[in-house]
Amino acid sequence: MIHRPIRSAAQRQILIWLRHGPSTVSEIAQQFSMRMPHASLACRQLREAGLITRDERGGLRNAPIYLSQPGHERLMEDAVGKMMQYSDVLHELQDNLVLHADDANVLLAYTQPPKSSFVFVEDAIETAGASSSGNRGGAWILAPTASVQWYNLDSGTPVEPPMARETSTLAAFESSQRRIGLVRGEVFEQRGSLALIEGQAFATSNQQGVAPPLRLQHGRYEVGSIDGAEFAYAPPRALRAHLQSPLNRSLLLNSMSIEALELSDRKGTKQRELPLSVLNHWLKIKHPRMGVERLDELFDGLVAGLLQSPQSPVSALEREVRMEFGETVWVQTPWSPGYVDIYGASQRAVVSILHHVMAESNTPFVVDWVFDGPEVEIQDRLLGHPLCRGLLSRRGAAPMFGQGAVLLTDAEEMGRVEVRLGRSTVFTVELFAPDIHQRPHRRPFTHVPANVKELLNHRRSQSDGFSAPSPSGEEGQRWQDALQLYPEGDEQQANAWEAIDPLAAWIASPESTRSSRWIRLQSRLPHGWIELLAVDHVPLNELPIAVLSADQEWQRAAIRRVQTIGVNNAGSVLHWRHQLQNEHPAKAAFATCLLCSLDSNNPEHQGTFQEATKVWFNQPMCEIEVLEAIFPLQKGPSHDGLLEEWKTQALLQPPGSLLHTWVTGLNIAQQREPWIPETQRNMMEHLPPSWWSVFSSSWLLNQLGSHTGRSWLAKFSCCWPAQVARTPGERSRYPGLFAKHQACALTSESLLAVRILNDGPGTSPLVALYEMIYALEQSLPVPILSVHPQAGWLVRPVEEWPRFGSEVLSVGDPAIGEVLFTRSFHVHLLDAIR
């Protein structure tokens, strides 16, 4: 195959220029200082040769011209042809070679793979005896290492690059296949007045002592290192970055925000301290046609309201401020360098902050724009401000910039960005990582568990896993010793403490003997401590007695055991019925276990089932577990008749009881009557969230719509994220009700009223729900929330979730962990089946 270099310098320049994207004839003429007729003629010749194409769909005038595939091949043929012209020189020399050079474009030949895209080529007259002063003449060339293509020097055919073990010695070069790497680059920065010369040799190993390119050192702060080079990149003022990677945004902001204001949401503190004068700009944006006097009047009233006592009445304008700015501390002091959190702030609020920064601050600033855009007017005003270090965006496509602009975009590898200097100049920067701080050492153990849950959830690595102060004296020492022995235990020590300190003996018991110790200590242990004994280790006959002294979680596990094996254990069922008929003091617990183990549709069970029902309605306990056991998701043949009987009995229970609330809500839902807000609140207060979660979205919006509802929500403790983000189509767990969950349709706008809730136990989960949905709408990373570290995934498509195992059940709110685990397990199970 004959490799022919391109004879026309103009045509070569045009083809190389079009490698970076389309261009018009007029742009080509301007770029290469050509007259329009000459540029048009060159383009026509290239088009006739099939090397370029013209898109004429918008007309001939200013039609964009593209480099065709044959054009790409012709450029490579030109490069190989140049290599063949210098084959004798390359055979004789071990150094790299400049095969072509003009005002801006360079073709390089490498004998070994280069480490960096930046290479310094010294002036030819200085190459032999250059000094190391750093002021050597020459040129910095930017030739992307990823674009190097390797060819056989003798045949011009493509080959694999040399292996790393191959050295640059003459013997190694001659004994190996003669491979040359070709890459086109550009003159990034010229040093001195001499131009590059074709056939000029250069070495990549002689870069030390050469000052870095000044174009890489325009700014006062460095953000990262150049790939393969020993110098860093310091971008110019008013840097524009479009980074969809949260990691890249965070790394870049770490470097750019030194001694500057950073307006961002990356830390997600949800709290901010703002000067009051920001509100002046906010009012002007909100009321663009309002007169100055009226604006001043509104501003004065707003400032007075915000500075008064929190217990004072809140005006409508103050409420709007809280909704748009979120949790904000308003101060009268000027800006100082630091982080300003804009997480959750409205776009108008953020623009108001920016107007204040540009008009009234003397501090450098960098902006992380969290919305679509930004609009050209805002962008131009920010980048034109003398104190603006940079503007980062994340949503949509990267902006188009002119020849002299600087734009950073995400590279393919994590922690790396591509720096685009105009149309054709692109290089990669590895962003600097922040300092890594060691965790503090664990503090001494000084507390004891306030309840059994703290003991069960305690991890020895935590310094404050317990909340109760340690008792003093001998009792305190027994506690410390018992906790040190848990969970392995010491039978001899537990026996010694059993008479004087039952709880210490119970904690120090080995697991193997805890069951027998419970038989002796059950009446002396504090309520709830039965949970140190696994449900499966309690003798089945005695399980109802243990249920009486356990909390709801342990009771639920006990009922599951009863449902699993109770009906198949005739001896235990007969024992429970005997205790029921003999009026055992724990007969309500025996009735509970019978109801959960018997089948109401089985004629053999119906007599005992009716007896247990009568006893149980006289002294209800474990109502949630019993109702869920009697009326499961799948209906039985006599379900409707039994349901009506239980509804009648439940209506006889005291108003406000769980049973009465259950039947009231069931009747409303079945008869499709409207829900009164007060009834909604009563249902949510008395029934398990899993029952009414099918109504949770509409009920939440209903309560947020009134002052009474908002006040109640702030006081009502509920894990709202787990209620509204159930699997679409999931059956309601409300006993006796057939209904299905819908997909979560809440928006951050519909939840804005969450921002004006008073502090209370119910506020934090609602704020977390707002943040989850806001982060999704703004294409932010999944937030780490206090209610559960992984809760933010709940509002996102389950196909995007990572695989969640049982570990999510042991952190954060257990309701969220349950939803995460079950939905993740379900979708991966379906994938495996498919």
C-alpha positions in Angstrom: 0.0 0.0 0.0 1.3 3.4 -1.0 1.1 6.1 1.8 0.9 9.5 0.3 1.3 12.7 2.3 -1.1 15.5 1.7 0.6 18.0 -0.6 -1.7 21.1 0.1 -0.9 22.7 3.4 -4.3 24.5 3.3 -6.2 21.2 2.8 -4.2 19.5 5.6 -5.0 22.4 8.0 -8.7 22.2 7.1 -8.9 18.4 7.6 -7.1 18.7 11.0 -9.4 21.5 12.1 -12.5 19.5 11.2 -11.3 16.6 13.4 -12.6 18.6 16.4 -16.1 19.2 15.0 -18.0 20.9 12.1 -17.3 24.3 10.9 -18.5 26.7 8.1 -16.4 28.1 5.3 -16.3 31.5 6.8 -15.1 30.1 10.1 -12.4 28.2 8.3 -11.3 31.3 6.4 -11.2 33.3 9.7 -9.3 30.6 11.5 -6.5 30.3 9.0 -6.5 33.9 7.8 -7.5 32.9 4.3 -9.5 34.8 1.8 -13.0 33.5 1.3 -12.5 32.4 -2.3 -9.4 30.4 -1.4 -11.1 28.8 1.6 -14.2 28.0 -0.6 -12.0 26.5 -3.3 -10.1 24.3 -0.9 -13.3 23.0 0.7 -14.8 22.3 -2.7 -11.8 20.2 -3.7 -11.9 18.3 -0.4 -15.7 17.7 -0.9 -15.2 16.5 -4.4 -12.6 14.1 -3.2 -15.1 12.8 -0.6 -12.9 13.8 2.3 -15.5 16.2 3.8 -19.3 16.5 3.6 -21.6 19.5 3.8 -25.0 19.5 5.6 -27.2 21.5 3.3 -30.5 20.9 5.1 -30.5 24.5 6.3 -29.4 25.9 3.0 -26.0 26.5 1.4 -25.3 29.7 3.3 -23.3 28.9 6.4 -23.8 25.2 5.9 -21.7 23.2 8.4 -18.9 21.1 7.0 -18.0 17.7 8.5 -14.9 15.5 8.2 -16.0 12.2 6.6 -14.6 8.8 7.3 -12.5 8.9 4.2 -11.2 12.2 5.5 -10.1 10.5 8.8 -8.4 7.8 6.8 -6.7 10.4 4.5 -5.2 12.1 7.6 -3.8 8.9 8.9 -2.5 8.0 5.4 -0.8 11.4 5.5 0.8 10.7 8.9 2.1 7.3 7.8 3.4 8.8 4.6 5.3 11.3 6.7 6.7 8.5 8.8 7.9 6.6 5.7 9.6 9.7 4.5 11.7 9.8 7.7 12.1 6.0 8.0 15.9 6.2 7.5 16.2 8.8 10.2 14.0 6.8 12.6 16.0 3.7 11.9 19.2 5.5 12.9 18.0 7.4 15.9 16.4 6.2 19.1 14.8 9.6 19.9 11.4 10.7 19.0 10.8 12.9 15.9 8.8 15.9 14.7 7.4 14.7 11.4 5.4 17.8 10.6 5.0 21.3 12.1 3.2 24.5 11.1 1.9 27.4 13.0 -0.4 25.4 15.2 -0.4 21.7 14.3 2.3 19.1 14.9 2.7 15.5 13.9 4.9 13.5 16.3 6.6 10.1 16.0 7.3 8.3 19.3 9.6 5.3 19.7 8.2 4.5 23.2 4.7 5.2 24.7 4.7 8.7 26.2 3.7 9.2 29.8 2.1 12.6 29.4 0.1 14.4 26.7 2.3 17.4 27.3 5.8 17.2 25.9 8.4 20.0 25.6 10.3 20.1 22.3 13.5 22.2 22.6 14.7 24.4 19.8 16.8 22.4 17.4 19.9 24.6 17.9 19.7 24.1 21.7 19.0 20.4 21.8 22.6 19.3 21.9 23.7 21.4 24.9 20.7 22.8 26.7 20.9 24.2 30.1 18.5 23.4 32.9 17.6 27.0 33.8 13.9 26.5 32.9 14.2 29.3 30.3 15.1 27.0 27.4 13.6 27.9 24.0 11.2 25.5 22.4 7.5 24.7 22.5 5.1 22.8 24.7 3.2 20.4 22.6 -0.2 18.9 23.6 -0.5 15.5 21.9 -3.1 13.3 23.6 -1.6 10.0 24.7 -4.9 8.2 24.1 -4.7 9.2 20.4 -1.3 7.6 19.7 -1.5 4.9 17.0 1.4 2.5 16.4 2.7 1.4 13.0 5.4 -0.8 11.6 8.2 1.4 10.4 9.0 -0.9 7.4 5.5 -1.7 6.1 3.4 1.1 7.5 0.8 -1.4 8.8 -0.9 -1.0 12.2 0.8 -2.9 15.1 0.4 -3.2 18.9 2.4 -0.6 21.0 5.7 -1.7 22.6 5.5 -3.6 25.9 6.6 -1.8 29.1 9.5 -4.2 29.5 11.1 -3.1 26.2 13.9 -0.6 26.7 15.0 2.2 24.6 18.4 0.8 23.9 19.6 0.3 20.3 19.8 -3.4 20.7 16.2 -3.6 22.0 15.0 -1.4 19.2 16.7 -3.4 16.5 15.7 -6.8 17.9 12.0 -5.9 18.2 9.5 -5.1 15.6 10.2 -1.5 14.5 7.2 0.3 15.9 6.5 4.0 15.7 3.7 5.8 17.5 2.0 8.6 15.5 -0.1 11.3 17.1 -1.2 14.7 16.0 -0.9 17.5 18.4 -0.9 21.3 18.7 1.6 23.9 19.8 0.2 24.6 23.2 2.7 27.3 24.1 5.7 28.7 22.2 8.9 29.6 24.1 11.3 31.9 22.2 11.1 33.0 18.6 12.2 29.8 16.7 9.6 27.6 15.1 9.6 23.8 15.2 11.5 22.1 12.3 10.4 18.9 10.5 12.7 16.1 11.2 13.7 17.5 14.6 14.5 15.0 17.3 13.3 15.4 20.9 13.4 13.4 24.1 10.5 12.9 26.6 12.9 12.1 29.4 14.5 15.5 29.4 11.6 17.5 30.8 12.9 18.4 34.2 13.9 22.0 34.7 11.5 23.2 32.2 8.9 25.7 33.5 5.3 24.5 33.1 3.2 26.1 30.4 2.0 29.5 31.6 -1.5 28.7 30.1 -1.8 26.1 32.9 -0.8 28.5 35.6 -3.2 31.5 35.2 -5.0 31.1 38.5 -4.0 31.6 42.1 -5.1 28.1 43.2 -4.4 24.6 41.8 -7.2 22.1 41.3 -5.3 19.0 40.1 -2.3 17.5 38.4 -1.8 17.0 34.7 -1.8 13.3 33.7 1.8 12.1 33.5 3.3 15.5 34.2 4.9 16.9 37.3 3.0 20.1 37.3 -0.5 21.1 38.4 -3.3 23.0 36.7 -4.3 26.4 38.1 -7.3 27.6 36.1 -8.0 31.2 35.3 -10.6 33.4 37.0 -14.3 32.8 36.0 -13.8 29.1 35.3 -16.9 27.4 33.8 -17.4 23.7 34.7 -20.2 21.3 33.8 -19.8 18.3 36.1 -22.5 15.7 36.5 -20.3 13.6 38.7 -20.9 14.6 42.4 -17.4 13.4 43.3 -15.8 15.6 40.7 -17.9 18.6 41.8 -16.9 18.1 45.4 -13.2 17.7 44.6 -13.2 20.8 42.4 -15.0 22.9 45.0 -12.6 21.8 47.7 -9.8 23.4 45.8 -11.7 26.5 44.4 -13.3 27.5 47.7 -10.1 28.2 49.6 -10.4 31.6 51.2 -13.6 32.2 49.2 -17.3 32.0 49.5 -18.7 28.7 48.3 -22.4 28.6 47.4 -23.2 24.9 47.0 -25.3 22.1 48.3 -22.6 19.4 48.4 -22.4 19.2 52.2 -26.1 19.2 52.7 -26.1 20.9 56.1 -29.6 22.4 55.3 -28.7 25.4 57.5 -27.3 28.7 56.4 -26.4 32.1 57.8 -27.3 34.9 55.5 -27.1 38.7 55.7 -30.5 40.3 56.0 -29.8 42.5 53.0 -30.2 39.4 50.8 -33.9 39.8 51.4 -33.8 43.2 49.7 -32.7 41.6 46.5 -35.3 38.8 47.0 -38.1 41.4 47.2 -36.9 43.2 44.1 -36.9 39.9 42.2 -40.2 38.9 43.6 -41.8 42.3 42.8 -39.9 43.7 39.8 -42.4 46.5 39.2 -42.8 47.7 42.8 -41.7 51.1 43.8 -38.6 51.7 45.9 -40.5 53.1 48.9 -42.9 50.2 49.0 -40.0 47.7 48.7 -38.2 49.5 51.6 -41.4 49.2 53.7 -41.7 45.5 53.0 -38.1 45.0 53.8 -38.2 46.8 57.1 -41.3 44.8 58.2 -39.8 41.6 57.1 -36.5 42.2 59.0 -38.5 43.2 62.1 -40.5 40.0 61.9 -37.5 37.7 61.4 -35.6 39.3 64.3 -38.4 39.0 66.8 -39.1 36.1 69.2 -39.8 32.7 67.6 -43.1 32.5 69.5 -44.4 35.7 67.8 -47.0 35.4 65.0 -45.5 34.7 61.5 -46.7 36.9 58.6 -47.4 35.5 55.2 -44.3 37.1 53.7 -42.1 35.6 56.5 -43.7 32.2 55.7 -42.7 32.6 52.1 -39.1 33.4 53.1 -39.0 30.3 55.2 -40.3 28.2 52.4 -37.9 29.6 49.8 -34.8 29.9 52.0 -35.3 27.0 54.3 -33.7 26.9 57.8 -31.8 30.2 57.8 -30.1 32.3 60.5 -30.4 36.0 59.5 -27.6 38.2 60.6 -26.5 41.8 60.1 -22.8 41.0 59.6 -21.1 41.1 56.2 -19.9 38.0 54.3 -16.7 36.2 55.2 -15.1 33.3 53.4 -16.7 29.9 54.0 -19.4 27.5 52.9 -22.9 28.8 52.3 -25.4 25.9 52.0 -28.1 26.3 49.3 -29.5 22.8 49.7 -33.2 23.0 49.2 -33.3 26.8 48.6 -35.5 27.9 45.7 -34.0 29.2 42.5 -35.2 32.7 43.3 -33.6 32.5 46.7 -30.3 31.4 45.2 -30.4 34.2 42.6 -31.1 36.7 45.5 -28.0 35.4 47.3 -25.9 35.8 44.2 -27.2 39.3 43.6 -26.2 40.2 47.1 -22.7 38.6 46.7 -22.0 40.5 43.4 -23.4 43.8 44.7 -22.3 44.0 48.3 -19.5 41.6 49.0 -15.7 42.0 48.6 -15.0 38.2 49.0 -14.1 35.9 46.1 -16.8 33.4 45.4 -17.5 30.1 43.5 -21.1 29.0 42.6 -22.4 25.5 42.3 -25.6 25.9 40.3 -28.1 23.3 41.3 -30.9 24.1 38.8 -31.4 23.8 35.1 -29.3 26.2 33.1 -28.2 28.7 34.3 -29.7 31.3 32.0 -27.3 33.2 29.7 -27.9 36.5 31.6 -27.1 35.0 35.0 -24.1 33.1 33.6 -22.6 36.1 31.9 -23.1 38.3 34.9 -21.5 35.8 37.2 -18.5 35.1 35.0 -18.0 38.7 34.2 -17.7 39.6 37.9 -14.1 40.3 38.9 -14.4 38.2 42.2 -16.1 35.1 40.6 -13.7 32.2 40.7 -16.0 29.8 38.8 -19.5 28.6 38.0 -20.3 24.9 38.1 -23.4 23.3 36.7 -24.7 19.8 36.6 -28.0 19.4 34.7 -28.5 19.1 30.9 -25.9 19.3 28.2 -22.6 21.0 28.6 -22.6 24.7 27.4 -21.1 25.8 24.1 -18.2 28.2 24.5 -16.1 30.2 22.2 -12.5 29.9 21.2 -11.0 31.6 24.2 -13.2 30.1 26.9 -12.2 27.4 29.5 -14.7 24.6 30.3 -14.3 21.6 32.6 -16.3 18.4 31.9 -16.3 15.0 33.4 -13.7 12.5 32.1 -14.3 8.8 31.8 -12.4 8.0 35.0 -13.6 8.9 38.4 -11.8 11.9 39.9 -10.7 13.2 36.5 -11.9 16.1 34.4 -11.3 17.2 30.8 -10.2 20.8 30.4 -11.4 22.3 27.2 -9.6 25.4 26.0 -11.7 26.5 23.1 -12.6 24.2 20.3 -9.7 21.9 19.9 -7.5 22.0 23.0 -8.4 19.2 25.5 -6.4 17.6 28.2 -7.1 15.6 31.4 -6.6 16.7 35.0 -6.7 14.5 38.0 -8.4 16.5 40.7 -6.7 16.9 44.1 -8.3 14.8 46.9 -9.0 16.5 50.2 -7.0 15.6 53.3 -8.0 12.4 55.1 -8.4 12.7 58.8 -8.2 9.8 61.2 -11.2 9.0 63.4 -10.9 9.9 67.0 -10.0 7.3 69.5 -12.8 5.6 71.4 -13.6 7.1 74.8 -13.8 5.0 78.0 -17.0 3.0 78.6 -18.9 5.0 81.3 -22.6 4.1 80.9 -25.0 1.1 81.2 -28.0 0.2 79.0 -31.2 1.9 79.9 -33.2 -1.0 78.4 -32.6 -4.3 76.6 -32.6 -2.7 73.2 -29.5 -0.7 73.9 -27.7 -3.8 75.0 -28.8 -5.8 71.9 -27.9 -2.9 69.6 -24.6 -2.0 71.3 -21.4 -2.3 69.3 -18.2 -2.4 71.3 -16.6 0.1 68.9 -19.1 2.7 70.0 -18.0 5.0 72.9 -21.5 6.0 73.9 -23.6 3.0 73.1 -25.5 3.2 76.4 -27.5 6.1 77.8 -28.0 5.4 81.5 -25.4 6.5 84.0 -23.7 3.6 85.7 -24.8 3.0 89.3 -22.4 3.6 92.0 -21.0 1.2 94.6 -21.3 -2.6 94.4 -24.3 -2.4 92.1 -22.4 -0.4 89.6 -19.5 -2.9 89.7 -21.9 -5.8 89.1 -23.3 -3.9 86.1 -19.8 -3.4 84.7 -18.8 -7.0 85.2 -22.1 -8.3 83.8 -21.7 -6.2 80.6 -18.1 -7.4 80.2 -19.4 -11.0 80.4 -22.2 -10.4 77.9 -22.9 -12.1 75.5 -20.6 -15.1 76.2 -21.7 -15.2 79.9 -20.4 -16.9 83.0 -22.7 -19.5 84.6 -20.9 -19.6 88.0 -20.9 -15.7 88.3 -24.6 -15.6 87.2 -25.5 -18.1 89.9 -23.8 -16.1 92.5 -25.7 -12.9 91.6 -29.1 -14.5 91.1 -30.4 -14.0 94.6 -29.2 -10.4 95.1 -29.3 -8.9 91.6 -31.6 -10.8 89.2 -30.9 -8.5 86.2 -27.1 -8.7 86.5 -27.4 -12.5 86.7 -29.7 -12.5 83.7 -27.3 -10.4 81.6 -24.3 -12.6 82.7 -26.0 -15.8 81.9 -24.6 -17.9 79.0 -27.0 -18.4 76.1 -27.1 -22.2 76.8 -28.5 -21.8 80.3 -30.6 -18.6 79.8 -33.8 -20.6 79.2 -33.7 -22.4 82.5 -32.8 -19.2 84.3 -35.8 -17.5 82.9 -38.1 -20.2 84.5 -36.7 -19.1 87.9 -36.4 -15.4 87.3 -39.4 -14.6 85.1 -41.4 -13.0 87.9 -38.4 -10.9 89.2 -37.1 -9.5 85.9 -38.0 -5.9 84.8 -40.5 -5.7 82.0 -39.0 -6.3 78.6 -35.8 -8.0 79.6 -37.2 -11.3 78.3 -35.8 -10.2 74.9 -32.3 -11.4 75.9 -33.8 -14.9 75.4 -34.5 -15.8 71.9 -38.1 -16.6 71.1 -37.2 -20.1 69.9 -35.5 -20.9 73.2 -38.7 -20.4 75.3 -40.6 -23.7 75.9 -43.7 -23.5 73.7 -46.1 -24.3 76.5 -44.7 -21.3 78.5 -44.5 -18.9 75.5 -47.8 -17.1 76.3 -46.5 -16.2 79.8 -43.3 -14.8 78.2 -45.4 -12.7 75.8 -47.0 -10.9 78.7 -43.7 -9.4 79.8 -42.2 -8.6 76.4 -42.3 -5.6 74.2 -44.1 -5.5 70.8 -41.1 -6.6 68.7 -40.5 -9.7 70.8 -44.3 -10.4 70.9 -44.5 -10.2 67.2 -41.6 -12.7 66.9 -43.4 -15.0 69.4 -46.7 -14.8 67.4 -44.8 -15.7 64.2 -43.5 -18.8 66.0 -47.0 -19.6 67.2 -48.3 -19.3 63.7 -45.6 -21.5 62.3 -45.6 -24.5 64.6 -48.4 -23.9 67.2 -51.2 -25.6 65.2 -48.9 -28.6 64.5 -48.1 -29.0 68.2 -51.2 -30.6 69.5 -49.8 -30.8 73.0 -49.2 -27.1 73.3 -52.6 -26.2 71.8 -54.4 -28.4 74.3 -52.2 -27.0 77.1 -53.2 -23.5 76.2 -56.9 -24.4 76.0 -56.7 -26.0 79.4 -55.1 -22.9 80.9 -57.8 -20.8 79.2 -60.6 -22.9 80.7 -59.0 -23.0 84.1 -58.9 -19.2 84.3 -55.1 -18.9 84.4 -54.0 -15.3 85.3 -52.4 -15.1 81.9 -55.5 -16.4 80.1 -55.5 -13.4 77.7 -52.1 -14.4 76.5 -53.2 -18.0 76.1 -56.2 -16.8 74.1 -53.9 -14.7 72.0 -51.7 -17.6 71.1 -54.8 -19.8 70.3 -56.3 -17.2 68.0 -53.0 -16.9 66.1 -52.5 -20.7 65.7 -56.0 -22.0 65.0 -57.8 -22.0 61.6 -61.2 -20.4 61.9 -62.3 -22.2 58.8 -61.5 -25.7 60.2 -64.6 -27.2 61.9 -62.3 -28.9 64.5 -60.9 -25.6 65.6 -64.1 -23.4 65.6 -65.2 -24.3 69.1 -61.9 -23.4 70.7 -61.5 -20.4 68.4 -64.9 -19.0 69.6 -63.8 -19.5 73.3 -60.6 -17.8 72.7 -62.3 -14.9 70.8 -64.7 -14.3 73.8 -61.8 -14.2 76.3 -59.7 -12.1 74.0 -62.3 -9.4 73.4 -62.8 -9.1 77.2 -59.0 -8.4 77.6 -57.5 -7.6 74.2 -53.7 -7.8 73.9 -51.3 -8.0 70.9 -54.2 -6.5 68.8 -52.0 -5.8 65.8 -50.6 -9.3 65.6 -54.0 -10.9 66.2 -55.9 -8.9 63.6 -53.1 -9.5 61.0 -53.2 -13.2 61.8 -57.0 -13.5 61.6 -57.3 -11.4 58.5 -54.3 -12.0 56.3 -53.8 -10.6 52.8 -55.3 -13.8 51.3 -59.0 -14.1 52.1 -60.4 -17.4 53.4 -63.8 -18.9 52.3 -65.6 -17.5 55.4 -63.6 -14.3 55.6 -66.5 -11.9 55.0 -68.7 -13.5 57.7 -65.9 -13.6 60.3 -65.0 -10.0 59.4 -68.5 -8.8 60.1 -68.5 -10.6 63.5 -65.3 -9.1 64.5 -66.3 -5.6 63.3 -69.4 -5.9 65.6 -67.3 -6.9 68.6 -64.7 -4.2 67.8 -67.4 -1.4 67.8 -68.2 -2.4 71.4 -64.6 -1.5 72.5 -63.9 1.9 74.0 -63.6 4.8 71.5 -60.0 5.6 71.0 -58.9 2.0 71.4 -57.0 0.3 68.6 -59.9 -2.1 67.9 -62.5 0.7 67.7 -60.2 2.8 65.5 -59.5 -0.2 63.3 -63.2 -0.9 62.6 -64.0 2.9 62.2 -61.4 3.3 59.5 -62.4 0.0 57.8 -66.0 1.1 57.5 -65.0 4.5 56.0 -62.7 2.8 53.5 -65.2 0.1 52.5 -68.0 2.6 52.1 -65.8 5.1 50.3 -66.7 7.9 52.6 -64.6 11.1 52.8 -61.8 11.1 55.3 -62.1 13.9 57.9 -58.7 15.3 58.9 -59.4 14.6 62.6 -60.2 11.0 61.7 -57.0 10.7 59.8 -55.0 11.9 62.7 -56.8 9.5 65.1 -56.1 6.6 62.7 -52.4 7.5 62.4 -52.1 7.9 66.2 -53.6 4.5 67.0 -52.9 2.2 64.1 -49.6 0.8 62.8 -48.2 2.9 59.9 -48.1 -0.3 57.7 -51.9 -0.4 57.9 -52.6 3.2 56.8 -49.5 3.6 54.5 -51.8 3.0 51.5 -53.4 6.4 52.3 -50.2 8.1 53.5 -49.5 10.5 50.6 -53.0 12.0 50.5 -53.3 12.2 54.2 -49.9 13.9 54.5 -50.8 16.6 52.0 -54.2 17.0 53.7 -52.5 17.7 57.1 -49.9 20.0 55.6 -52.7 22.1 54.2 -53.9 23.4 57.5 -52.3 25.0 60.6 -53.9 22.4 62.9 -52.5 19.6 60.7 -49.0 21.1 60.5 -48.9 21.5 64.3 -50.0 17.9 64.7 -47.4 16.6 62.2 -44.6 18.3 64.0 -45.5 16.4 67.2 -46.4 13.1 65.6 -43.5 10.7 65.3 -43.7 8.7 62.1 -41.3 7.4 59.5 -42.9 9.1 56.5 -40.4 7.9 53.9 -41.2 4.3 54.6 -44.9 5.0 54.3 -45.1 6.9 51.0 -42.4 4.9 49.1 -43.9 1.5 49.1 -43.8 -0.8 46.1 -46.4 0.1 43.5 -49.1 -2.5 43.5 -48.2 -3.8 47.0 -51.3 -5.0 48.9 -52.4 -3.0 51.9 -51.7 -4.6 55.2 -54.8 -3.1 56.8 -56.7 -6.2 58.2 -59.9 -6.8 56.3 -59.2 -4.2 53.6 -58.4 -4.9 49.9 -56.4 -2.0 48.5 -53.1 -1.5 46.7 -50.3 1.0 47.0 -49.7 3.6 44.2 -46.4 4.9 43.1 -45.1 7.9 45.1 -46.3 11.0 43.3 -45.2 13.6 45.9 -43.1 16.6 44.7 -40.9 18.9 46.6 -43.3 21.7 45.7 -46.2 19.9 47.3 -44.1 19.4 50.4 -42.9 23.0 50.8 -45.0 23.5 53.9 -42.7 21.0 55.6 -40.2 23.9 55.9 -42.5 25.9 58.2 -43.2 23.1 60.7 -42.2 23.7 64.2 -39.5 21.6 65.8 -40.8 18.3 67.0 -40.3 14.6 66.8 -42.3 14.5 63.5 -40.4 17.2 61.7 -37.2 15.4 61.0 -38.7 12.5 59.0 -40.8 14.9 56.9 -37.7 17.0 56.2 -35.9 13.8 55.2 -38.8 13.0 52.8 -38.6 16.5 51.3 -34.8 16.2 50.9 -35.1 12.8 49.2 -37.6 14.1 46.6 -35.7 17.4 46.2 -32.5 15.5 45.5 -34.2 13.3 42.9 -35.8 16.3 41.1 -32.5 18.2 41.1 -30.4 15.2 39.9 -28.4 15.4 43.1 -26.7 12.4 44.6 -28.7 10.2 47.0 -28.6 12.2 50.3 -27.4 10.5 53.5 -30.2 11.1 55.9 -30.4 10.8 59.7 -33.5 8.6 59.6 -31.5 6.0 57.6 -28.3 6.4 55.6 -29.9 4.7 52.6 -33.4 6.2 52.8 -32.8 8.5 49.8 -33.0 5.5 47.5 -36.7 4.9 48.3 -38.0 7.5 45.9 -35.8 6.4 43.0 -36.5 3.6 40.5 -35.7 0.3 42.2 -33.7 -0.7 39.1 -31.1 1.9 40.0 -30.7 0.7 43.6 -27.6 -1.1 44.7 -28.2 -4.5 46.2 -29.3 -4.1 49.8 -28.8 -7.0 52.2 -29.9 -7.5 55.8 -27.3 -4.9 57.0 -29.9 -2.2 56.2 -32.1 -3.6 58.9 -29.7 -2.9 61.7 -29.1 0.8 61.0 -31.5 3.8 61.1 -35.2 3.5 61.2 -36.2 -0.2 61.0 -39.2 0.6 58.9 -37.0 2.1 56.2 -34.6 -0.9 56.4 -37.5 -3.3 55.9 -38.7 -1.5 52.8 -35.2 -1.3 51.4 -34.4 -4.9 52.0 -37.7 -6.4 50.7 -37.9 -4.2 47.6 -34.2 -4.9 46.8 -34.6 -8.6 47.4 -37.8 -8.7 45.3 -36.3 -7.0 42.2 -33.1 -9.1 42.2 -35.1 -12.3 42.7 -37.2 -11.4 39.6 -34.0 -10.7 37.7 -32.6 -14.1 38.6 -35.9 -15.8 37.6 -35.9 -14.0 34.2 
